[in-house]
Amino acid sequence: MRAKATQSVAELPLPEGSLGLPAVGETLELITNGDTFGASRRERHGDVYKTNILGAPTVMVYGEEAVRAVLAAEDKLVASDWPEVTSTLVGPDSLNLLTGPRHGAVKRALSEAFSDKALRRHVPAIAALVQEYVAGWAAGAQPTPGFESCQLLSQAVFDRVVLGGAGGRDRAAQLQGIMAALQAGFNTPPVQLPFTDYGKAVAARQEFGALVTQAIQRSRQQQTTAAASASSAAANPSAQATFDCAMADVVAAAASSSTSSTSTTTSAATAWSQPPVPLPDSLLVDNAAAALFGNASMGPSLAKALQHLAANAADGGNGVMAALRKEQQDIMTRRGPAITAEVLDDMTYGGAVARELLRITPAVPAVFRLALVDFELQGRRIPKGWRVWCHLGDSVTRYNKDHFRPERWLQAPGGATGSSNAANGAPSAAAATAPAAAAQAGGCPMHGGGSGGGSATSAKPAEYSLPFGSGVRSCLGRNLVMSELLVALAVLARGYEWEAVNPEEQWGVVPSPAPKEGLRMRLRPRA
């Protein structure tokens, strides 16, 4: 992708596709045929095609090369593009809306709280919550509403790890209600009246802001108490903080940057050498709201784990579920029953399952950009002012027709892709030795199309999977997502069996992934 002289770019053809009917474009077709809208057009027009949806001409972009090219051009050829209501429902100081050096400075200031190092200490708390909730599912009336249950669990983990709450069911239900209202507010006209969806969304945002403010105040109170008792803490090194969460880390970062330069006019070339920018409470609240939106993907990912693993359990002793159980048995023999960060480190096969779930249900299915100038992409002209939607994986075009094959993320010694048992999809012994390097950089080491065959040396192009995006706007919560998925897989594999009421249940994609019947599951402790 490159920006050419204006005249040479102007001579390039627009992407193939149709702008549809006047005014409405192809929006009605998107709403009606959401599951197949992108797949059918990509098949006809290729990885880059044009359409007109939601009131604007839009270029749809697929394929790892094209997607990475667009995301690498952030603030040069494209800029992050969000609906106008984002400023109200998420916040004007959220990372969603910040650009340039200020975006980079704020993201650096917040990133430590969500780093792998910081998240490791929260793994036991995540494990305790997952164990409590899953035990409740098994003890409750059967079948259990799997999708709703997974949504509540994801909100409980968010409450505990990000806000420092207890992760109780009432609080989880409150956060899920807030999230549902916010999502509804994005899809309606911004008419702010108490009875409109948008008005309810604004009220939900205010409610969430109050919860975050409480967490901020509690964090500051703890810091004050800790400072006052520093001498006694030194005398008692085993004393532990009573309020330990990402928000406390962020508040500490805000305090350390309070005397830093307030300039936001530095150039991008020098931004990395500048001191942190001040982090007012309003900015912390806005970015907690952005994190809440990002956390909305966890419910679908956990539910997909229940669905795919239930289907795979029929493979008896040779399938994915059996491999997960065997891995956990080996880990417990070495490390004991506690689920810690070190246990997650040992989950080579569990990590492959988590990555496969995120490939099928990416944390961020697509990211939205706006063309700042006319530029060229794969020989086509992308006009200034058009929207550019980048899809972060091949799976988004075949959501209900995908193949769950975790071994695609495993690599045998020497770099060869691990083979699988064609009858049951079980990994070979060599395949279970180490995750593929592609799991870190994005992109699958095995092509998963067709009937599930293919290899790294296949003539077919390898799949791509960028579930957390790429470039300067990659998802800040990726470590929390992976930790929660791995903990859930460990808990389920160690202690539970389950089956789906409708094993063939389909999912809707628009406006967000969800099983059409709620994913009812019969779950029980293992004998």
C-alpha positions as semicolon CSV with decimal commas, in nm:
position;residue;x (nm);y (nm);z (nm)
1;M;0,000;0,000;0,000
2;R;0,134;0,341;-0,087
3;A;0,033;0,698;-0,148
4;K;0,131;0,803;-0,500
5;A;0,125;1,139;-0,668
6;T;-0,238;1,255;-0,677
7;Q;-0,269;1,212;-1,053
8;S;-0,136;0,853;-1,058
9;V;-0,364;0,748;-0,771
10;A;-0,659;0,911;-0,947
11;E;-0,595;0,694;-1,251
12;L;-0,638;0,371;-1,053
13;P;-0,976;0,196;-1,062
14;L;-1,195;0,178;-0,754
15;P;-1,229;-0,161;-0,587
16;E;-1,484;-0,395;-0,741
17;G;-1,827;-0,421;-0,582
18;S;-2,147;-0,221;-0,565
19;L;-2,255;0,091;-0,377
20;G;-2,612;-0,039;-0,381
21;L;-2,924;0,172;-0,375
22;P;-2,919;0,549;-0,326
23;A;-2,902;0,656;0,039
24;V;-2,940;0,308;0,195
25;G;-2,667;0,140;-0,011
26;E;-2,640;-0,227;0,088
27;T;-2,724;-0,175;0,456
28;L;-3,048;-0,374;0,441
29;E;-2,866;-0,670;0,287
30;L;-2,603;-0,651;0,563
31;I;-2,874;-0,660;0,831
32;T;-3,070;-0,937;0,658
33;N;-2,778;-1,155;0,548
34;G;-2,515;-1,066;0,805
35;D;-2,377;-1,420;0,824
36;T;-2,311;-1,439;0,449
37;F;-2,285;-1,074;0,342
38;G;-1,906;-1,052;0,352
39;A;-1,839;-1,408;0,237
40;S;-2,046;-1,381;-0,079
41;R;-1,893;-1,049;-0,183
42;R;-1,539;-1,155;-0,104
43;E;-1,588;-1,464;-0,320
44;R;-1,702;-1,246;-0,611
45;H;-1,468;-0,950;-0,574
46;G;-1,159;-1,063;-0,384
47;D;-0,994;-0,937;-0,066
48;V;-1,064;-0,569;-0,132
49;Y;-1,410;-0,461;-0,246
50;K;-1,642;-0,163;-0,214
51;T;-1,990;-0,136;-0,070
52;N;-2,211;0,130;0,090
53;I;-2,336;0,053;0,439
54;L;-2,454;0,255;0,735
55;G;-2,468;0,569;0,524
56;A;-2,113;0,578;0,388
57;P;-1,912;0,429;0,100
58;T;-1,693;0,160;0,256
59;V;-1,401;-0,056;0,146
60;M;-1,397;-0,405;0,296
61;V;-1,045;-0,544;0,344
62;Y;-0,954;-0,910;0,402
63;G;-0,629;-1,104;0,383
64;E;-0,334;-1,062;0,618
65;E;-0,115;-0,866;0,376
66;A;-0,382;-0,607;0,295
67;V;-0,504;-0,579;0,656
68;R;-0,155;-0,533;0,799
69;A;-0,077;-0,274;0,531
70;V;-0,377;-0,063;0,631
71;L;-0,315;-0,092;1,005
72;A;0,053;-0,002;0,960
73;A;-0,053;0,325;0,794
74;E;-0,226;0,457;1,107
75;D;-0,225;0,841;1,122
76;K;-0,056;0,854;0,780
77;L;-0,305;0,723;0,525
78;V;-0,586;0,621;0,761
79;A;-0,721;0,721;1,100
80;S;-0,931;0,535;1,356
81;D;-1,299;0,574;1,270
82;W;-1,577;0,547;1,524
83;P;-1,942;0,659;1,529
84;E;-2,002;1,007;1,668
85;V;-2,176;0,858;1,972
86;T;-1,843;0,702;2,081
87;S;-1,740;1,029;2,242
88;T;-2,046;1,010;2,468
89;L;-2,083;0,637;2,528
90;V;-1,715;0,549;2,560
91;G;-1,545;0,883;2,621
92;P;-1,348;1,152;2,436
93;D;-1,024;1,058;2,616
94;S;-1,052;0,685;2,545
95;L;-0,782;0,521;2,338
96;N;-1,051;0,462;2,074
97;L;-1,059;0,833;1,993
98;L;-0,713;0,959;2,083
99;T;-0,469;0,992;1,794
100;G;-0,102;1,055;1,725
101;P;0,151;1,118;2,004
102;R;-0,116;1,159;2,271
103;H;-0,261;0,817;2,190
104;G;0,086;0,664;2,219
105;A;0,164;0,840;2,547
106;V;-0,165;0,741;2,711
107;K;-0,140;0,382;2,590
108;R;0,211;0,353;2,734
109;A;0,090;0,490;3,067
110;L;-0,194;0,236;3,083
111;S;-0,016;-0,063;2,934
112;E;0,181;-0,164;3,245
113;A;-0,141;-0,240;3,434
114;F;-0,245;-0,486;3,161
115;S;0,097;-0,633;3,088
116;D;0,165;-1,004;3,117
117;K;0,377;-0,935;3,427
118;A;0,093;-0,748;3,599
119;L;-0,176;-1,000;3,501
120;R;0,019;-1,296;3,639
121;R;-0,053;-1,201;3,997
122;H;-0,429;-1,201;3,925
123;V;-0,441;-1,559;3,794
124;P;-0,532;-1,719;4,133
125;A;-0,819;-1,469;4,175
126;I;-0,942;-1,541;3,821
127;A;-0,923;-1,914;3,892
128;A;-1,124;-1,879;4,214
129;L;-1,400;-1,691;4,030
130;V;-1,411;-1,935;3,739
131;Q;-1,427;-2,231;3,976
132;E;-1,707;-2,067;4,176
133;Y;-1,916;-1,980;3,871
134;V;-1,871;-2,313;3,689
135;A;-1,958;-2,505;4,006
136;G;-2,273;-2,292;4,027
137;W;-2,365;-2,379;3,669
138;A;-2,331;-2,751;3,740
139;A;-2,527;-2,729;4,066
140;G;-2,812;-2,525;3,915
141;A;-3,113;-2,622;3,711
142;Q;-3,028;-2,801;3,389
143;P;-2,992;-2,717;3,110
144;T;-2,803;-2,400;3,197
145;P;-2,815;-2,097;2,961
146;G;-2,456;-2,126;2,843
147;F;-2,419;-1,796;2,661
148;E;-2,571;-1,586;2,940
149;S;-2,364;-1,773;3,199
150;C;-2,043;-1,707;3,007
151;Q;-2,128;-1,338;2,973
152;L;-2,179;-1,307;3,348
153;L;-1,853;-1,490;3,420
154;S;-1,660;-1,258;3,191
155;Q;-1,808;-0,954;3,368
156;A;-1,723;-1,103;3,708
157;V;-1,359;-1,139;3,603
158;F;-1,359;-0,782;3,469
159;D;-1,502;-0,657;3,799
160;R;-1,237;-0,840;4,002
161;V;-0,928;-0,778;3,789
162;V;-0,997;-0,431;3,649
163;L;-1,220;-0,261;3,909
164;G;-1,116;-0,447;4,223
165;G;-1,467;-0,570;4,304
166;A;-1,556;-0,908;4,447
167;G;-1,691;-1,042;4,118
168;G;-2,026;-1,131;4,274
169;R;-2,324;-1,228;4,064
170;D;-2,519;-0,908;4,134
171;R;-2,227;-0,692;4,028
172;A;-2,165;-0,909;3,720
173;A;-2,532;-0,876;3,624
174;Q;-2,509;-0,499;3,673
175;L;-2,207;-0,475;3,443
176;Q;-2,371;-0,698;3,182
177;G;-2,683;-0,479;3,192
178;I;-2,468;-0,170;3,143
179;M;-2,289;-0,334;2,851
180;A;-2,615;-0,439;2,684
181;A;-2,753;-0,086;2,714
182;L;-2,434;0,066;2,571
183;Q;-2,434;-0,172;2,276
184;A;-2,799;-0,094;2,201
185;G;-2,720;0,278;2,213
186;F;-2,463;0,243;1,936
187;N;-2,721;0,104;1,695
188;T;-2,996;0,364;1,727
189;P;-3,040;0,735;1,643
190;P;-2,876;0,952;1,911
191;V;-3,199;1,086;2,058
192;Q;-3,135;1,138;2,428
193;L;-3,468;1,082;2,600
194;P;-3,520;0,858;2,903
195;F;-3,725;0,602;2,708
196;T;-3,502;0,575;2,397
197;D;-3,225;0,319;2,360
198;Y;-2,974;0,600;2,327
199;G;-3,104;0,773;2,639
200;K;-3,077;0,445;2,831
201;A;-2,722;0,402;2,700
202;V;-2,620;0,747;2,823
203;A;-2,766;0,665;3,165
204;A;-2,577;0,332;3,166
205;R;-2,252;0,514;3,084
206;Q;-2,307;0,745;3,380
207;E;-2,376;0,444;3,603
208;F;-2,053;0,280;3,489
209;G;-1,862;0,603;3,542
210;A;-1,977;0,605;3,904
211;L;-1,848;0,249;3,955
212;V;-1,508;0,341;3,811
213;T;-1,491;0,656;4,024
214;Q;-1,547;0,440;4,332
215;A;-1,259;0,216;4,226
216;I;-1,035;0,520;4,172
217;Q;-1,119;0,661;4,515
218;R;-1,062;0,326;4,681
219;S;-0,724;0,297;4,507
220;R;-0,617;0,639;4,634
221;Q;-0,729;0,558;4,987
222;Q;-0,516;0,246;4,982
223;Q;-0,214;0,439;4,854
224;T;-0,254;0,693;5,133
225;T;-0,284;0,418;5,393
226;A;0,016;0,235;5,251
227;A;0,228;0,549;5,258
228;A;0,131;0,623;5,618
229;S;0,222;0,274;5,731
230;A;0,538;0,233;5,523
231;S;0,754;0,176;5,828
232;S;0,532;-0,102;5,963
233;A;0,513;-0,260;5,618
234;A;0,891;-0,265;5,608
235;A;0,888;-0,443;5,940
236;N;0,630;-0,691;5,807
237;P;0,727;-0,781;5,448
238;S;0,455;-1,047;5,426
239;A;0,177;-0,785;5,449
240;Q;-0,031;-0,784;5,130
241;A;-0,234;-0,506;4,974
242;T;-0,607;-0,544;5,033
243;F;-0,712;-0,378;4,708
244;D;-0,523;-0,525;4,416
245;C;-0,650;-0,459;4,065
246;A;-0,556;-0,299;3,735
247;M;-0,731;0,024;3,834
248;A;-0,504;0,055;4,139
249;D;-0,205;0,017;3,907
250;V;-0,344;0,281;3,671
251;V;-0,411;0,523;3,958
252;A;-0,052;0,475;4,073
253;A;0,069;0,551;3,719
254;A;-0,151;0,862;3,714
255;A;0,002;0,981;4,041
256;S;0,355;0,931;3,911
257;S;0,279;1,133;3,597
258;S;0,100;1,419;3,773
259;T;0,406;1,643;3,758
260;S;0,499;1,554;3,400
261;S;0,483;1,788;3,106
262;T;0,131;1,859;2,983
263;S;0,243;1,924;2,626
264;T;0,067;1,717;2,361
265;T;0,214;1,899;2,064
266;T;0,529;1,693;2,018
267;S;0,586;1,529;1,686
268;A;0,537;1,157;1,631
269;A;0,911;1,123;1,576
270;T;0,990;1,245;1,929
271;A;0,683;1,115;2,112
272;W;0,858;0,804;2,241
273;S;1,116;1,014;2,426
274;Q;0,861;1,238;2,599
275;P;0,759;1,202;2,965
276;P;0,414;1,056;3,041
277;V;0,116;1,285;2,999
278;P;-0,105;1,367;3,299
279;L;-0,388;1,118;3,350
280;P;-0,694;1,296;3,494
281;D;-0,975;1,092;3,644
282;S;-1,196;1,155;3,341
283;L;-0,935;0,986;3,122
284;L;-0,920;0,687;3,355
285;V;-1,299;0,654;3,347
286;D;-1,310;0,682;2,966
287;N;-1,051;0,409;2,922
288;A;-1,221;0,183;3,174
289;A;-1,530;0,217;2,954
290;A;-1,321;0,126;2,650
291;A;-1,194;-0,179;2,840
292;L;-1,553;-0,277;2,923
293;F;-1,639;-0,272;2,552
294;G;-1,334;-0,485;2,477
295;N;-1,434;-0,730;2,749
296;A;-1,766;-0,789;2,571
297;S;-1,587;-1,034;2,342
298;M;-1,503;-1,271;2,628
299;G;-1,857;-1,404;2,670
300;P;-1,877;-1,527;2,308
301;S;-1,526;-1,675;2,325
302;L;-1,605;-1,870;2,644
303;A;-1,934;-1,988;2,495
304;K;-1,755;-2,107;2,182
305;A;-1,527;-2,310;2,408
306;L;-1,829;-2,484;2,561
307;Q;-1,981;-2,553;2,220
308;H;-1,673;-2,681;2,039
309;L;-1,542;-2,887;2,329
310;A;-1,884;-3,044;2,385
311;A;-1,892;-3,152;2,022
312;N;-1,536;-3,281;2,043
313;A;-1,593;-3,480;2,363
314;A;-1,764;-3,748;2,152
315;D;-1,418;-3,841;2,025
316;G;-1,358;-4,027;2,351
317;G;-0,995;-4,076;2,437
318;N;-0,848;-3,936;2,117
319;G;-0,994;-3,586;2,076
320;V;-0,926;-3,229;2,185
321;M;-1,106;-3,271;2,519
322;A;-0,901;-3,580;2,601
323;A;-0,579;-3,394;2,515
324;L;-0,679;-3,105;2,742
325;R;-0,755;-3,342;3,028
326;K;-0,427;-3,527;2,984
327;E;-0,232;-3,200;2,986
328;Q;-0,401;-3,089;3,308
329;Q;-0,334;-3,424;3,474
330;D;0,034;-3,391;3,388
331;I;0,045;-3,032;3,517
332;M;-0,126;-3,125;3,846
333;T;0,122;-3,410;3,895
334;R;0,409;-3,161;3,866
335;R;0,261;-2,851;4,028
336;G;-0,032;-2,958;4,243
337;P;-0,398;-2,852;4,218
338;A;-0,364;-2,472;4,238
339;I;-0,410;-2,278;3,912
340;T;-0,132;-2,021;3,892
341;A;0,046;-1,823;3,623
342;E;0,303;-2,102;3,604
343;V;0,024;-2,349;3,524
344;L;-0,086;-2,129;3,236
345;D;0,276;-2,120;3,114
346;D;0,269;-2,501;3,096
347;M;-0,054;-2,516;2,893
348;T;0,098;-2,572;2,550
349;Y;-0,205;-2,755;2,415
350;G;-0,448;-2,539;2,612
351;G;-0,283;-2,235;2,454
352;A;-0,345;-2,382;2,110
353;V;-0,712;-2,434;2,198
354;A;-0,740;-2,075;2,323
355;R;-0,583;-1,940;2,003
356;E;-0,816;-2,152;1,792
357;L;-1,115;-2,012;1,982
358;L;-0,990;-1,660;1,920
359;R;-0,933;-1,740;1,555
360;I;-1,298;-1,844;1,519
361;T;-1,431;-1,576;1,757
362;P;-1,172;-1,294;1,749
363;A;-1,175;-1,048;2,034
364;V;-1,208;-0,776;1,770
365;P;-1,366;-0,917;1,448
366;A;-1,302;-0,597;1,254
367;V;-1,150;-0,254;1,305
368;F;-1,267;0,061;1,135
369;R;-1,056;0,327;0,969
370;L;-1,115;0,641;0,762
371;A;-0,903;0,723;0,456
372;L;-0,719;1,051;0,518
373;V;-0,594;1,077;0,159
374;D;-0,641;0,892;-0,168
375;F;-0,414;0,588;-0,157
376;E;-0,349;0,263;-0,341
377;L;-0,426;-0,081;-0,201
378;Q;-0,364;-0,389;-0,413
379;G;-0,386;-0,190;-0,733
380;R;-0,711;-0,013;-0,640
381;R;-0,778;0,347;-0,540
382;I;-0,915;0,403;-0,191
383;P;-1,071;0,754;-0,200
384;K;-1,018;1,010;0,075
385;G;-1,313;1,015;0,314
386;W;-1,421;0,655;0,255
387;R;-1,446;0,415;0,545
388;V;-1,209;0,117;0,551
389;W;-1,316;-0,193;0,743
390;C;-1,030;-0,434;0,817
391;H;-1,139;-0,790;0,903
392;L;-0,897;-0,957;1,142
393;G;-0,929;-1,317;1,028
394;D;-1,055;-1,546;0,754
395;S;-1,302;-1,703;0,995
396;V;-1,536;-1,402;0,982
397;T;-1,658;-1,513;0,638
398;R;-1,761;-1,865;0,747
399;Y;-1,859;-1,829;1,109
400;N;-2,096;-2,128;1,121
401;K;-1,894;-2,346;0,883
402;D;-1,552;-2,339;1,043
403;H;-1,333;-2,630;1,152
404;F;-1,217;-2,641;1,513
405;R;-0,859;-2,770;1,486
406;P;-0,630;-2,648;1,769
407;E;-0,334;-2,845;1,632
408;R;-0,294;-2,583;1,358
409;W;-0,126;-2,374;1,631
410;L;0,125;-2,643;1,728
411;Q;0,463;-2,703;1,577
412;A;0,688;-3,006;1,581
413;P;1,061;-2,977;1,658
414;G;1,251;-2,827;1,368
415;G;0,962;-2,612;1,256
416;A;0,745;-2,871;1,077
417;T;0,374;-2,832;1,135
418;G;0,233;-3,106;1,356
419;S;0,015;-3,366;1,186
420;S;-0,322;-3,479;1,315
421;N;-0,530;-3,792;1,326
422;A;-0,763;-3,740;1,032
423;A;-1,041;-3,932;1,198
424;N;-1,062;-3,735;1,519
425;G;-0,845;-3,425;1,495
426;A;-0,620;-3,529;1,782
427;P;-0,267;-3,383;1,778
428;S;0,029;-3,607;1,721
429;A;0,280;-3,643;2,003
430;A;0,528;-3,425;1,818
431;A;0,266;-3,159;1,755
432;A;0,216;-3,096;2,125
433;T;0,573;-2,981;2,191
434;A;0,558;-2,603;2,135
435;P;0,323;-2,333;2,008
436;A;0,401;-2,206;1,661
437;A;0,580;-1,875;1,634
438;A;0,287;-1,759;1,425
439;A;0,072;-1,769;1,736
440;Q;0,260;-1,468;1,865
441;A;0,283;-1,272;1,541
442;G;-0,057;-1,357;1,393
443;G;-0,135;-1,596;1,113
444;C;-0,202;-1,969;1,132
445;P;0,082;-2,211;1,055
446;M;-0,170;-2,446;0,894
447;H;-0,439;-2,362;0,643
448;G;-0,778;-2,464;0,780
449;G;-0,999;-2,428;0,477
450;G;-1,183;-2,689;0,277
451;S;-1,239;-3,010;0,470
452;G;-0,987;-2,914;0,734
453;G;-0,676;-3,033;0,554
454;G;-0,381;-2,844;0,420
455;S;-0,040;-2,765;0,564
456;A;0,220;-2,496;0,589
457;T;0,350;-2,602;0,248
458;S;0,009;-2,617;0,083
459;A;-0,050;-2,426;-0,239
460;K;-0,337;-2,254;-0,063
461;P;-0,242;-1,937;0,125
462;A;-0,213;-1,975;0,500
463;E;-0,497;-1,838;0,707
464;Y;-0,446;-1,527;0,908
465;S;-0,569;-1,453;1,255
466;L;-0,514;-1,116;1,421
467;P;-0,768;-1,139;1,706
468;F;-0,623;-0,840;1,891
469;G;-0,553;-0,624;1,588
470;S;-0,209;-0,509;1,481
471;G;0,008;-0,202;1,504
472;V;-0,021;0,090;1,743
473;R;-0,388;0,019;1,814
474;S;-0,355;-0,348;1,907
475;C;-0,581;-0,452;2,193
476;L;-0,451;-0,355;2,538
477;G;-0,649;-0,634;2,706
478;R;-0,498;-0,927;2,518
479;N;-0,318;-1,068;2,825
480;L;-0,637;-1,063;3,032
481;V;-0,830;-1,237;2,753
482;M;-0,572;-1,513;2,718
483;S;-0,542;-1,560;3,094
484;E;-0,918;-1,592;3,138
485;L;-0,953;-1,838;2,850
486;L;-0,668;-2,057;2,976
487;V;-0,803;-2,061;3,332
488;A;-1,150;-2,156;3,207
489;L;-1,008;-2,437;2,994
490;A;-0,810;-2,568;3,293
491;V;-1,112;-2,562;3,526
492;L;-1,344;-2,728;3,274
493;A;-1,095;-2,995;3,170
494;R;-1,010;-3,088;3,529
495;G;-1,354;-3,119;3,677
496;Y;-1,651;-3,115;3,440
497;E;-1,838;-3,284;3,158
498;W;-2,108;-3,122;2,948
499;E;-2,317;-3,153;2,637
500;A;-2,515;-2,912;2,422
501;V;-2,892;-2,942;2,396
502;N;-2,856;-2,854;2,026
503;P;-2,509;-2,954;1,906
504;E;-2,575;-2,795;1,565
505;E;-2,688;-2,459;1,702
506;Q;-2,605;-2,172;1,468
507;W;-2,470;-1,831;1,566
508;G;-2,573;-1,491;1,441
509;V;-2,297;-1,247;1,354
510;V;-2,470;-0,909;1,321
511;P;-2,462;-0,693;1,530
512;S;-2,235;-0,917;1,742
513;P;-2,169;-1,293;1,765
514;A;-2,431;-1,481;1,968
515;P;-2,585;-1,831;1,958
516;K;-2,938;-1,815;1,823
517;E;-3,086;-2,036;2,097
518;G;-2,876;-1,920;2,393
519;L;-2,648;-2,228;2,390
520;R;-2,828;-2,441;2,649
521;M;-2,585;-2,685;2,810
522;R;-2,614;-2,981;3,050
523;L;-2,310;-2,953;3,273
524;R;-2,207;-3,184;3,558
525;P;-1,902;-3,259;3,770
526;R;-1,685;-3,544;3,647
527;A;-1,733;-3,869;3,831
